[in-house]
């Protein structure tokens, strides 16, 4: 009877040990799974530092920002083109262009740029109305083309003096 009681006690102790080991294994596995999912979730987020303060940067699809990027590309194109044009015409005139508005059709990818050009010379200042049109094509992004856009079919529709 003593051996049988000792065998039951040993069996009970072994079952208790296995139950504790099994419980610890389940708890550890759940903890590891939670940590892995948390790390994967955090890897999907990007933080931007402003001084010592981190801000969460939201990811957006390319289509969400396409209109804004296209308008910025069109505006930069006109600034660079007419800045280059200013250097060509002469060194005694300063040519600047100011964007009034840009109409952009996402489906056709056609734009119309409305701007005012100011040409400052020693004798007088000339203000001109500038209206251009063209199409936008997507190309691979590069260091020199961060928007990844190409302007094609660019034409000047209007380039007239506003005042004399």
C-alpha positions as CSV (number, residue, x, y, z in Angstrom):
1,X,0.0,0.0,0.0
2,X,2.9,2.3,0.7
3,X,4.4,1.6,-2.7
4,X,1.1,2.2,-4.4
5,X,0.6,5.4,-2.6
6,X,4.2,6.4,-3.4
7,X,3.6,5.6,-7.1
8,X,0.4,7.7,-7.2
9,X,2.3,10.6,-5.5
10,X,5.1,10.3,-8.0
11,X,2.6,10.2,-10.9
12,X,0.8,13.2,-9.4
13,X,4.1,15.1,-9.0
14,X,5.1,14.3,-12.6
15,X,1.7,15.4,-14.0
16,X,2.0,18.6,-12.0
17,X,5.5,19.2,-13.4
18,X,4.4,18.5,-17.0
19,X,1.4,20.7,-16.5
20,X,3.6,23.6,-15.3
21,X,6.1,23.0,-18.1
22,X,3.2,22.9,-20.7
23,X,1.7,26.1,-19.3
24,X,5.0,27.9,-19.3
25,X,5.6,26.7,-22.9
26,X,2.2,28.0,-24.0
27,X,2.8,31.4,-22.2
28,X,6.3,31.7,-23.8
29,X,5.0,30.8,-27.2
30,X,2.2,33.4,-26.9
31,X,4.6,36.0,-25.7
32,X,7.0,35.3,-28.6
33,X,4.1,35.5,-31.1
34,X,2.9,38.8,-29.7
35,X,6.5,40.3,-29.8
36,X,6.9,39.1,-33.4
37,X,3.6,40.6,-34.5
38,X,4.4,43.9,-32.7
39,X,7.8,44.1,-34.4
40,X,6.3,43.4,-37.8
41,X,3.7,46.1,-37.2
42,X,6.3,48.6,-36.1
43,X,8.4,47.8,-39.2
44,X,5.5,49.0,-41.3
45,X,5.6,52.4,-39.7
46,X,8.1,55.2,-40.4
47,X,9.0,57.8,-37.8
48,X,10.4,61.2,-38.6
49,X,12.5,63.0,-36.1
50,X,11.9,66.8,-35.5
51,X,14.7,67.6,-33.1
52,X,14.1,65.1,-30.4
53,X,10.4,64.5,-31.1
54,X,9.4,61.5,-33.2
55,X,6.4,61.8,-35.5
56,X,4.7,59.0,-37.2
57,X,4.8,59.4,-41.0
58,X,1.8,57.9,-42.8
59,X,2.3,55.9,-46.0
60,X,0.1,56.9,-48.9
61,X,-0.5,55.2,-52.2
62,X,1.0,56.8,-55.3
63,X,-2.4,57.7,-56.7
64,X,-3.3,59.8,-53.6
65,X,-0.4,62.2,-54.2
66,X,-0.2,62.0,-58.0
67,X,-2.1,65.3,-58.7
68,X,-0.1,67.2,-56.1
69,X,3.2,65.8,-57.5
70,X,2.2,66.5,-61.1
71,X,1.4,70.1,-60.2
72,X,4.7,70.5,-58.3
73,X,6.6,69.1,-61.3
74,X,4.8,71.4,-63.7
75,X,5.6,74.4,-61.6
76,X,9.2,73.5,-61.2
77,X,9.5,72.8,-64.9
78,X,8.3,76.4,-65.7
79,X,10.6,77.9,-63.1
80,X,13.6,76.1,-64.4
81,X,12.8,76.6,-68.1
82,X,12.2,80.4,-67.8
83,X,15.1,80.8,-65.4
84,X,17.3,79.2,-68.1
85,X,15.6,81.4,-70.7
86,X,16.4,84.5,-68.6
87,X,20.1,83.6,-68.7
88,X,20.0,83.1,-72.5
89,X,18.3,86.4,-73.4
90,X,20.8,88.7,-71.7
91,X,22.4,89.5,-68.4
92,X,20.8,92.9,-68.2
93,X,17.2,91.5,-67.8
94,X,15.9,89.5,-64.9
95,X,13.0,87.1,-65.8
96,X,10.8,85.6,-63.1
97,X,7.6,83.6,-63.5
98,X,4.8,83.3,-60.9
99,X,2.3,80.5,-61.0
100,X,-1.3,81.7,-61.0
101,X,-3.0,78.2,-61.3
102,X,-2.6,74.8,-62.8
103,X,-5.5,72.8,-64.1
104,X,-4.8,69.1,-64.3
105,X,-7.0,66.3,-65.7
106,X,-5.9,63.0,-64.1
107,X,-7.6,60.8,-66.7
108,X,-6.0,62.4,-69.8
109,X,-3.0,63.6,-67.8
110,X,-3.3,66.9,-69.5
111,X,-2.3,70.2,-67.8
112,X,-2.9,73.8,-68.5
113,X,-0.5,76.2,-66.7
114,X,-1.5,79.9,-66.0
115,X,1.2,82.2,-64.9
116,X,2.6,85.7,-65.0
117,X,6.0,86.4,-66.3
118,X,7.9,89.5,-65.1
119,X,10.8,90.8,-67.1
120,X,12.8,93.5,-65.3
121,X,15.1,95.6,-67.5
122,X,17.0,98.8,-66.7
123,X,14.5,100.9,-68.8
124,X,11.2,99.3,-67.8
125,X,9.4,96.3,-66.4
126,X,7.3,94.1,-68.6
127,X,4.5,91.8,-67.3
128,X,3.3,89.0,-69.6
129,X,0.5,86.5,-69.4
130,X,1.7,83.0,-69.8
131,X,-0.5,80.0,-70.6
132,X,1.0,76.7,-71.6
133,X,-0.4,73.2,-72.0
134,X,1.0,69.7,-72.2
135,X,0.8,66.1,-71.0
136,X,2.4,64.2,-68.1
137,X,3.9,60.7,-68.5
138,X,5.3,58.6,-65.7
139,X,8.9,57.6,-65.9
140,X,11.2,55.9,-63.3
141,X,12.2,58.2,-60.4
142,X,15.9,59.4,-60.5
143,X,18.0,61.8,-58.5
144,X,17.5,64.4,-61.2
145,X,13.8,63.6,-61.6
146,X,12.4,63.0,-58.1
147,X,8.7,63.2,-59.1
148,X,9.3,60.5,-61.8
149,X,7.3,62.5,-64.4
150,X,8.0,63.7,-67.9
151,X,6.3,66.6,-69.7
152,X,5.4,65.9,-73.3
153,X,3.6,67.9,-76.0
154,X,4.4,71.1,-74.3
155,X,3.0,74.2,-76.1
156,X,2.7,77.9,-75.3
157,X,-0.9,78.9,-75.9
158,X,-0.5,82.6,-74.8
159,X,2.4,84.8,-74.2
160,X,1.2,88.4,-74.3
161,X,2.0,91.7,-72.7
162,X,-0.3,92.7,-69.9
163,X,0.7,96.4,-69.7
164,X,2.9,98.7,-71.7
